Amino acid sequence: MSEAVLSPVRIGRLPIGALGLLALALGALQSVVEPALPLLQRELGVSPAEGALVANTLLITGAVLTPVVGKLGDRHGGKRVLLWLMAVVSAGGLLAGLAPNLPVLLLGQVLQGAMVGALPLSFILVRKHLPAGAGQVAIGVVVALFTGGGMVGSTVAGPIAQALSWHWMFALPTIVIMAATLVVTRLMPHDPPTRSDARIDWPGVLLLSGTLLALMLGLVTVTRDGGLPPLAAGALALAVAGLATGWVVVEHRAAAPMVDLRMLAKPAMWHACVYTLVITASSGMVLFLLPQLFATSGGGYGFGADTTDIGLLLLPGAVAGAVSDSVGGIAARRFGPRAVVVAGTVVTAATLLALAAVHTAAWQLALAKVLTAFAAGVGTTALLAGTATTVETEDTGIATGLLVVTRVIGIALGVQIGGAILAAGADPLTDRPAESAFATGFAVAGLVAALSLFVVRLTRKGAQA
């Protein structure tokens, strides 16, 4: 086959606009759950720990698919794999829109998690069909629209749920995704696949999926209905440890591992991963606890906010989080990654510890969301940028991929811990979390954030050694 046939076709603004519209709809579908979690728990009759699974299943799928999707796109073509993924996401969105109970909704969320792969596949298409300068602009547009879609989803989730039902929160963005996918199919030319002998590490994918699911389900079962007997809890812990050990063994032996664990042997890399895991776990707890406290009413605490009000109260934090992604890279270049990380960690820890003591007004919670989203976002982005410039050029993709996966796992872990704390502190008669449970959750989140300062100190000692 001639080189002319294999050369990609240059594209104009319409295909990029189609990718942007798709990113906007995906961001909206991903974000409708956060403000609606209290509503979903009431409608489905589940505990906070079980409700946390609704958000986490999507994150888990995304964490597992992130290292795989790029390889599939290079091998089979970015457009082809993107269309496969969008078919899976659409099926998940429609399933969630029709879900009669929690298990079906969770299955829908698992399928929707494939959306995480849409961004790297969009980057593949942009890179192949546009020159370097125009490609950077197009990537920025796609990312910005995905972030903007998240803000739209948080804002419209409440009005849709109240005017129609919570099922339509999933169905309407899914319909837009399906329409945008058809436009992408029509306007975006196919990109030539790359010949590669590297195999996809499916055993690693399955073992990591099993490890994460067992961990999240374990946190739920240990804290619900009085918990598990010690023997059962021990067996569950052994199952998680066994799956995790198996995954590490498989990754070490795989010719083309899902995650190159050799990178973790480098001090800068494993310090960065540990910090990212700790600080995002703290952020994940805040992500879950704030909507729950906004929605709680009675007992002299909480605000009884509906889904619309919760979305509006969380919107400034979403804007701050989006801004932090661009500020973090600039701050890292100006002041150095370490200084930015320390500043972000101190602000996050101090804000959460203060919130544990004072949470009597809605503006206090909204301000805390803004501060923590901005501070944690700046810190993790600065760390990501710093790590990308300290590793070898050929290792940049592996290093940043590890941090992205760690970031998703940390958020998922924090969300589930927050749900477990509220479930453990719920009144057995009303199933409403006590105020002390919220205070404990914020305090734990603040202490977890403060713990990351020790990681920064270890990094400094490692650099001096």
Secondary structure, DSSP 8 states (H G I E B T S, - for coil): --HHHHS-----HHHHHHHHHHHHHHHHHHHSHHHHHHHHHHHHT--HHHHHHHHHHHHHHHHHHHHHHHHHHHHH-HHHHHHHHHHHHHHHHHHHHH--SHHHHHHHHHHHGGGGGHHHHHHHHHHHHS-HHHHHHHHHHHHHHHHHHHHHHHHHHHHHHHHT-HHHHHHHHHHHHHHHHHHHHHHS-------------HHHHHHHHHHHHHHHHHHHHHHSTT---HHHHHHHHHHHHHHHHHHHHHHHH-SS-SS-GGGGGSHHHHHHHHHHHHHHHHHHHHHHHHHHHHH--STT------HHHHHHHHHHHHHHHHHHHHHHHHHHHHH-HHHHHHHHHHHHHHHHHHHHH---SHHHHHHHHHHHHHHHHHHHHHHHHHHHHHS-GGGHHHHHHHHHHHHHHHHHHHHHHHHHHHHHTB-TTT--B-HHHHHHHHHHHHHHHHHHHHHHHHHHHHHH-
